[in-house]
Amino acid sequence: MHPPENFYHLIPREEVKSEKAPRYMSQFRQQVKQEQKLNKASHRTMGPAKVEVSSPDKFLKKHSKEPKLPEKKPFSYREVLPRKPSIPAKTEQLFAGGHAQRDFVRRNAVENIKAVPRKPKPASVHTRHGDKELLENSGLVPKYIKRMVSEREV
């Protein structure tokens, strides 16, 4: 504990009073007050002042505010789509020229006989069940070889 006497306190000091800066007051204060009065005055009544009040006989009923659907009209397809022409009878001839006089079976057979046979795509079979994979997709045949072959043919 300090002793009650201290030689620093023997000479009395003058108390220095620091002056505060004047409090900030906005120069627009009066203008803001006026605007606030003008803007708030209309809302003091908690809503618009004059509203038509409905009579007690016309109270709000359930679903009265929902939009109402138009009346149902009977539907028939005849009004929407035009009718197709009727199917010709059995007695009427289907084609003006009658049946075609060509033999399609013979013509197809002759075309197939004369046609050049297709070459099978090269593939490698890799299981005993016959599962195969095309050599193009497998990567066993380099692509540059095919490029060289196609250049020679041209």
FENZIUR-V238867 format. One record per residue. N is the residue number from 1. RES is the residue in one small letter. SS is DSSP state (A for helix, B for strand, O for the rest). OMEGA is omega in radians with two decimals (999 if undefined). D_LAST is the distance of its C-alpha to the last C-alpha in Angstrom with 1 decimal. Layout:
n=N res=RES ss=SS omega=OMEGA d_last=D_LAST
n=N res=RES ss=SS omega=OMEGA d_last=D_LAST
//
This chain:
n=1 res=m ss=O omega=-3.10 d_last=114.7
n=2 res=h ss=O omega=3.08 d_last=115.4
n=3 res=p ss=O omega=-3.07 d_last=118.9
n=4 res=p ss=O omega=-3.13 d_last=120.0
n=5 res=e ss=O omega=3.12 d_last=120.8
n=6 res=n ss=O omega=-3.04 d_last=118.3
n=7 res=f ss=A omega=3.07 d_last=119.2
n=8 res=y ss=A omega=-3.09 d_last=116.2
n=9 res=h ss=A omega=-3.12 d_last=117.9
n=10 res=l ss=O omega=3.12 d_last=121.2
n=11 res=i ss=O omega=-3.14 d_last=120.1
n=12 res=p ss=O omega=3.14 d_last=119.3
n=13 res=r ss=O omega=3.07 d_last=116.0
n=14 res=e ss=O omega=3.11 d_last=115.4
n=15 res=e ss=O omega=-3.13 d_last=112.9
n=16 res=v ss=O omega=3.12 d_last=110.0
n=17 res=k ss=O omega=3.11 d_last=108.9
n=18 res=s ss=O omega=-3.14 d_last=105.3
n=19 res=e ss=O omega=3.11 d_last=104.7
n=20 res=k ss=O omega=3.04 d_last=101.9
n=21 res=a ss=O omega=3.14 d_last=99.5
n=22 res=p ss=O omega=-3.11 d_last=100.3
n=23 res=r ss=O omega=-3.11 d_last=98.4
n=24 res=y ss=O omega=3.05 d_last=95.2
n=25 res=m ss=O omega=-3.14 d_last=95.8
n=26 res=s ss=O omega=3.13 d_last=93.0
n=27 res=q ss=O omega=-3.14 d_last=93.9
n=28 res=f ss=O omega=-3.01 d_last=92.2
n=29 res=r ss=A omega=-3.13 d_last=94.4
n=30 res=q ss=A omega=-3.13 d_last=96.5
n=31 res=q ss=A omega=-3.14 d_last=93.5
n=32 res=v ss=A omega=3.12 d_last=91.7
n=33 res=k ss=A omega=3.14 d_last=94.8
n=34 res=q ss=A omega=3.14 d_last=95.0
n=35 res=e ss=A omega=-3.13 d_last=91.4
n=36 res=q ss=A omega=3.11 d_last=91.8
n=37 res=k ss=A omega=-3.10 d_last=94.8
n=38 res=l ss=A omega=-3.07 d_last=93.1
n=39 res=n ss=A omega=-3.06 d_last=90.0
n=40 res=k ss=A omega=-3.06 d_last=91.9
n=41 res=a ss=A omega=-3.08 d_last=94.7
n=42 res=s ss=O omega=-3.07 d_last=92.7
n=43 res=h ss=O omega=-3.09 d_last=91.7
n=44 res=r ss=O omega=-3.06 d_last=95.2
n=45 res=t ss=O omega=-3.11 d_last=95.6
n=46 res=m ss=O omega=3.13 d_last=92.8
n=47 res=g ss=O omega=3.14 d_last=90.8
n=48 res=p ss=O omega=-3.01 d_last=91.2
n=49 res=a ss=O omega=-3.06 d_last=95.0
n=50 res=k ss=O omega=3.13 d_last=95.1
n=51 res=v ss=O omega=3.10 d_last=93.2
n=52 res=e ss=O omega=-3.14 d_last=94.1
n=53 res=v ss=O omega=-3.14 d_last=95.5
n=54 res=s ss=O omega=-3.11 d_last=94.9
n=55 res=s ss=O omega=-3.13 d_last=98.0
n=56 res=p ss=O omega=3.12 d_last=98.7
n=57 res=d ss=O omega=-3.09 d_last=98.2
n=58 res=k ss=O omega=3.12 d_last=94.5
n=59 res=f ss=O omega=-3.07 d_last=93.5
n=60 res=l ss=O omega=-3.12 d_last=89.8
n=61 res=k ss=O omega=-3.12 d_last=88.7
n=62 res=k ss=O omega=3.12 d_last=85.9
n=63 res=h ss=O omega=-3.11 d_last=82.4
n=64 res=s ss=O omega=-3.12 d_last=84.0
n=65 res=k ss=O omega=-3.11 d_last=81.4
n=66 res=e ss=O omega=3.12 d_last=78.4
n=67 res=p ss=O omega=-3.10 d_last=76.4
n=68 res=k ss=O omega=3.14 d_last=77.3
n=69 res=l ss=O omega=3.08 d_last=74.7
n=70 res=p ss=O omega=-3.12 d_last=74.9
n=71 res=e ss=O omega=-3.13 d_last=76.5
n=72 res=k ss=O omega=3.08 d_last=74.4
n=73 res=k ss=O omega=3.10 d_last=73.2
n=74 res=p ss=O omega=-3.05 d_last=72.6
n=75 res=f ss=O omega=3.02 d_last=68.9
n=76 res=s ss=O omega=-3.10 d_last=67.5
n=77 res=y ss=A omega=-3.09 d_last=63.9
n=78 res=r ss=A omega=3.13 d_last=64.9
n=79 res=e ss=A omega=-3.04 d_last=65.5
n=80 res=v ss=A omega=-3.04 d_last=62.2
n=81 res=l ss=O omega=3.05 d_last=59.6
n=82 res=p ss=O omega=-3.11 d_last=59.8
n=83 res=r ss=O omega=3.08 d_last=60.2
n=84 res=k ss=O omega=3.11 d_last=57.3
n=85 res=p ss=O omega=-3.08 d_last=57.8
n=86 res=s ss=O omega=-3.13 d_last=59.5
n=87 res=i ss=O omega=-3.13 d_last=57.7
n=88 res=p ss=O omega=-3.13 d_last=58.0
n=89 res=a ss=O omega=-3.12 d_last=60.6
n=90 res=k ss=O omega=-3.07 d_last=59.8
n=91 res=t ss=O omega=3.14 d_last=61.3
n=92 res=e ss=O omega=3.14 d_last=59.0
n=93 res=q ss=O omega=-3.06 d_last=55.8
n=94 res=l ss=O omega=-3.08 d_last=52.7
n=95 res=f ss=O omega=-3.14 d_last=50.2
n=96 res=a ss=O omega=-3.09 d_last=51.2
n=97 res=g ss=O omega=-3.09 d_last=49.1
n=98 res=g ss=O omega=-3.12 d_last=50.0
n=99 res=h ss=O omega=3.12 d_last=47.6
n=100 res=a ss=O omega=-3.08 d_last=44.1
n=101 res=q ss=O omega=-3.11 d_last=44.1
n=102 res=r ss=O omega=3.07 d_last=40.6
n=103 res=d ss=O omega=-3.06 d_last=40.2
n=104 res=f ss=A omega=-3.11 d_last=37.7
n=105 res=v ss=A omega=-3.13 d_last=38.1
n=106 res=r ss=A omega=-3.12 d_last=37.2
n=107 res=r ss=A omega=3.11 d_last=34.3
n=108 res=n ss=A omega=3.13 d_last=32.8
n=109 res=a ss=A omega=-3.13 d_last=33.4
n=110 res=v ss=A omega=3.13 d_last=31.6
n=111 res=e ss=A omega=-3.13 d_last=28.5
n=112 res=n ss=A omega=3.13 d_last=28.4
n=113 res=i ss=A omega=-3.10 d_last=28.9
n=114 res=k ss=A omega=-3.05 d_last=26.0
n=115 res=a ss=O omega=3.11 d_last=23.5
n=116 res=v ss=O omega=-3.11 d_last=20.9
n=117 res=p ss=O omega=3.13 d_last=22.4
n=118 res=r ss=O omega=3.11 d_last=21.1
n=119 res=k ss=O omega=3.10 d_last=20.1
n=120 res=p ss=O omega=3.12 d_last=22.5
n=121 res=k ss=O omega=-3.13 d_last=21.4
n=122 res=p ss=O omega=-3.13 d_last=22.2
n=123 res=a ss=B omega=3.09 d_last=25.7
n=124 res=s ss=B omega=3.11 d_last=28.6
n=125 res=v ss=B omega=-3.05 d_last=32.1
n=126 res=h ss=O omega=3.02 d_last=34.6
n=127 res=t ss=O omega=-3.13 d_last=37.9
n=128 res=r ss=O omega=3.13 d_last=39.9
n=129 res=h ss=O omega=3.08 d_last=39.9
n=130 res=g ss=O omega=3.08 d_last=36.2
n=131 res=d ss=O omega=-3.11 d_last=35.2
n=132 res=k ss=B omega=-3.14 d_last=31.5
n=133 res=e ss=B omega=3.14 d_last=29.1
n=134 res=l ss=B omega=-3.12 d_last=25.4
n=135 res=l ss=A omega=3.11 d_last=23.7
n=136 res=e ss=A omega=-3.08 d_last=21.5
n=137 res=n ss=A omega=-3.03 d_last=24.8
n=138 res=s ss=A omega=-3.12 d_last=26.7
n=139 res=g ss=O omega=3.14 d_last=24.9
n=140 res=l ss=O omega=3.13 d_last=24.8
n=141 res=v ss=O omega=3.13 d_last=21.0
n=142 res=p ss=O omega=-3.07 d_last=19.9
n=143 res=k ss=A omega=-3.09 d_last=17.3
n=144 res=y ss=A omega=3.11 d_last=15.6
n=145 res=i ss=A omega=3.13 d_last=14.6
n=146 res=k ss=A omega=3.14 d_last=12.6
n=147 res=r ss=A omega=-3.14 d_last=10.9
n=148 res=m ss=A omega=-3.14 d_last=10.1
n=149 res=v ss=A omega=-3.12 d_last=8.9
n=150 res=s ss=A omega=3.11 d_last=6.5
n=151 res=e ss=A omega=3.13 d_last=5.3
n=152 res=r ss=A omega=-3.11 d_last=5.5
n=153 res=e ss=A omega=-3.08 d_last=3.8
n=154 res=v ss=O omega=999 d_last=0.0
//
